[in-house]
Amino acid sequence: MNERPLGIGIVGTGQRCMHFFGPHIRAVPDKARLVALADRDETRLQSAVDDLGGDVRPYNSVESILRDPNVDALVITTPDFTHRDVFDMALDAGKHVLCEKPMATTIEDAVHMTRRAKESDPTVQIGFMLRYAPFMVRLKAIVDSGIIGDLVQVTAAEVVEYYHGAAFFRRWHRFRKHSGGLLVHKACHTLDVINWIVGSTPALVSAQGGTDTFVPKPEAALRCRDCELTETCLAAYDLDDRYHNYIYQTGIERADPTRYASDLCAYNSEKDSVDNASILAEYKSGVRLSFSFATTGRRHERHFVLTGQRGAIHASQADGVIAVEPVGAEPETIVVLDEYRDEHGGGDTLLVDSFLRCVAMRERPVADVVAGLHSVALGVAATQSIDRSGDVVVLRPVLAQFD
Ligand SMILES: NC(=O)c1ccc[n+]([C@@H]2O[C@H](COP(=O)([O-])OP(=O)(O)OC[C@H]3O[C@@H](n4cnc5c(N)ncnc54)[C@H](O)[C@@H]3O)[C@@H](O)[C@H]2O)c1
């Protein structure tokens, strides 16, 4: 066990740091101490230091935060394409790592990071909070109980709420070179939960998909502030800020809108990510997956039909309902608490608790690097298959080394 609270540094003081990791780590002082923050953008860094307060030390580079001897563990909340380099530097410096999802934007980077983590001593965990969310934990436990027999098939869907879906097409996420595309960046959580429940390695993937909603609108402007359609536009940037855009809230954006503007038109922005897709996959164990992803929902929803050799489970995360329908036994409906029904399912704080426990007890995290790799591999392979009109992408050889 650690004798003092774990010293945590966070690199990347954007949305995820300021809306979750920073405040949460501050809230558990008996277990962890927020000692340092790093960002290459000095305005964002200063604002984060002012907000999180205390004796947190600011650094303007990854190299400098890693030289701080009080940093025992690094939380990586920089954009996805930077994860590999920051991750390598953190492990070179001997720090424990909690790396946000997706672990990487390419299979090559994810394979490299998996190998690095396996050869390194520090604890490495990936930010898959759904593995800790009570709804998902319950769903997996029911499948693992064997009540529907061996799993044969998974049918799943994720529908992202429209305004949230649109937000991806205003920010860096809209380019594959930054995020891998939304099947890697966003669908990674649902794909990971499915991989975890199936308990096998993805082997074959094919997909169809495209960008059908967030397509150019000649009648709209490039910025919401210049657009005459905002009254009726479903994606108009919301100045009441219902998504709590950190740089808007803090005034950073208003002080320098040319540099930090968040009101890019989700339709007219340049992009190369799909906004919807249908994926078919087969696992090494033979379990088959059919998964649909879309970005135009009224609310955020993940829906699952898990079919075994003796029955099925129907589950809706947004409704918090798991209906267990075994053949030859009584059906049962489980309803989880309201606070476990949102997109993160109450898993965020449990993910951090688990990381701190894994570091202290030298345990292997449930959301480990192989989970990170499998989810990146499925998302990247599906994107490649879409580019090749649905050709099957074979993942077996590259993933087999970590079975
Ligand atoms: N688990 C989840 O559900 C969840 C939710 C949101 C974001 N995320 C992940 O968290 C990460 C951050 O997302 P975000 O929305 O906070 O992004 P963001 O753009 O709001 O913030 C990223 C910050 O990183 C800084 N940065 C970029 N490159 C850097 C570098 N090389 N060195 C130092 N700082 C650098 C930027 O200046 C910015 O302040 C992403 O990987 C994202 O996928 C995960």
The ligand as a Gaussian input file, in Angstrom:
#p B3LYP/6-31G(d) Opt

LIG

0 1
 N      -13.860000       8.877000     -21.217000
 C      -14.626000       9.737000     -21.850000
 O      -15.800000       9.520000     -21.988000
 C      -14.036000      10.978000     -22.420000
 C      -14.796000      12.147000     -22.517000
 C      -14.208000      13.282000     -23.082000
 C      -12.902000      13.220000     -23.561000
 N      -12.209000      12.059000     -23.456000
 C      -10.839000      11.967000     -23.963000
 O      -10.046000      12.882000     -23.215000
 C       -9.021000      13.424000     -24.068000
 C       -9.134000      14.941000     -24.050000
 O      -10.371000      15.348000     -24.618000
 P      -10.922000      16.832000     -24.350000
 O      -12.297000      16.864000     -24.860000
 O      -10.643000      17.194000     -22.944000
 O       -9.968000      17.670000     -25.333000
 P       -9.711000      19.243000     -25.301000
 O       -9.396000      19.622000     -26.689000
 O      -10.817000      19.939000     -24.571000
 O       -8.406000      19.384000     -24.383000
 C       -7.162000      18.872000     -24.779000
 C       -6.068000      19.747000     -24.153000
 O       -4.795000      19.146000     -24.465000
 C       -3.880000      20.204000     -24.774000
 N       -2.808000      19.614000     -25.584000
 C       -2.857000      19.164000     -26.844000
 N       -1.688000      18.610000     -27.211000
 C       -0.862000      18.730000     -26.143000
 C        0.482000      18.346000     -25.911000
 N        1.207000      17.718000     -26.838000
 N        1.007000      18.620000     -24.707000
 C        0.288000      19.263000     -23.757000
 N       -1.009000      19.628000     -23.931000
 C       -1.576000      19.374000     -25.108000
 C       -4.729000      21.243000     -25.497000
 O       -4.131000      22.538000     -25.449000
 C       -6.030000      21.174000     -24.694000
 O       -6.046000      22.092000     -23.606000
 C       -9.234000      12.801000     -25.436000
 O       -8.415000      11.671000     -25.583000
 C      -10.680000      12.381000     -25.414000
 O      -10.940000      11.305000     -26.286000
 C      -12.737000      10.961000     -22.879000

